[in-house]
Amino acid sequence: MRIIKLQTLKRFWENHKDAEEPLKAWFKEAECSSWQTFQDIKNRFGNADVLPGNRVVFNIKGNKYRLIVKIHYNIGVIYIRFVGTHAEYNKTNAVEI
């Protein structure tokens, strides 16, 4: 999969050092994947949640952080839409971000 905006993750882990390794691990796994459906993701990341508009929420570092991506399965592209703390996620409209 091609992932758009690694820079978003980098900016986040610069301020949240404990998120760096889990986000790098997620990135590496996503980049090497060829997800065709949400079920492909769910099979690997059992705690991932699907949202409308081909968005997926991943729990990072034991649910301390949340990552929202939008996936275009047909062309193999993942757009990083949000990364933040659980509290920041609760204030976010995850469907529209």
C-alpha positions in Angstrom: 0.0 0.0 0.0 1.1 3.5 -0.7 0.8 5.8 2.4 0.3 9.5 2.0 1.6 11.9 4.6 4.2 10.0 6.7 5.1 13.5 7.7 1.9 13.7 9.8 3.1 10.7 11.8 6.6 12.1 12.2 5.3 15.5 13.5 3.2 13.6 16.0 5.9 11.3 17.4 8.3 14.3 17.7 5.9 15.5 20.5 4.9 12.0 21.7 8.2 10.0 21.8 6.5 6.9 23.1 4.3 6.8 19.9 7.3 6.7 17.5 8.0 2.9 17.5 4.3 1.8 17.4 3.6 4.2 14.6 6.7 3.1 12.7 5.6 -0.5 13.1 2.1 0.3 11.9 3.5 2.2 8.9 5.9 -0.7 7.9 3.1 -3.3 8.2 0.6 -1.2 6.3 3.1 -0.3 3.6 3.9 -4.0 3.0 0.2 -5.0 3.0 -2.2 -5.3 0.1 -5.5 -4.8 1.8 -8.5 -5.2 -0.4 -11.2 -4.9 2.2 -11.7 -3.9 5.8 -11.9 -7.6 6.7 -8.2 -7.9 5.6 -7.3 -5.2 8.1 -9.5 -6.7 10.8 -7.9 -10.1 10.4 -4.5 -8.5 11.3 -5.6 -5.6 13.6 -8.5 -7.1 15.6 -9.2 -3.8 17.4 -9.4 -1.7 14.2 -12.8 -0.1 13.6 -14.4 0.8 10.3 -16.1 4.2 9.8 -18.1 5.5 6.8 -16.2 6.7 3.8 -13.6 3.9 3.8 -12.1 5.3 7.0 -10.4 3.0 9.6 -9.5 3.8 13.2 -6.4 2.0 14.6 -5.5 1.9 18.3 -1.9 2.7 18.8 0.2 1.9 21.8 -2.6 0.1 23.7 -5.3 2.6 22.8 -3.3 5.5 24.2 -3.3 7.0 20.7 -5.6 6.8 17.7 -4.9 6.8 14.0 -7.6 7.5 11.4 -6.9 6.7 7.8 -8.9 6.8 4.6 -8.2 3.9 2.3 -8.7 3.6 -1.4 -8.6 -0.2 -1.6 -9.0 -0.2 -5.4 -5.7 1.8 -6.0 -3.9 0.7 -2.8 -3.5 4.1 -1.2 -3.9 5.0 2.4 -4.3 8.7 3.4 -3.5 9.6 7.0 -6.3 11.8 8.2 -5.6 12.1 12.0 -3.2 10.9 14.7 -3.7 12.0 18.2 -4.3 11.1 21.8 -7.4 9.2 22.8 -8.8 12.5 24.3 -8.1 14.4 21.1 -9.8 11.7 19.1 -12.9 12.0 21.3 -13.2 15.6 20.3 -12.8 14.9 16.6 -15.5 14.1 14.0 -13.8 11.0 12.8 -16.3 10.6 9.9 -15.5 14.0 8.4 -11.8 14.4 9.1 
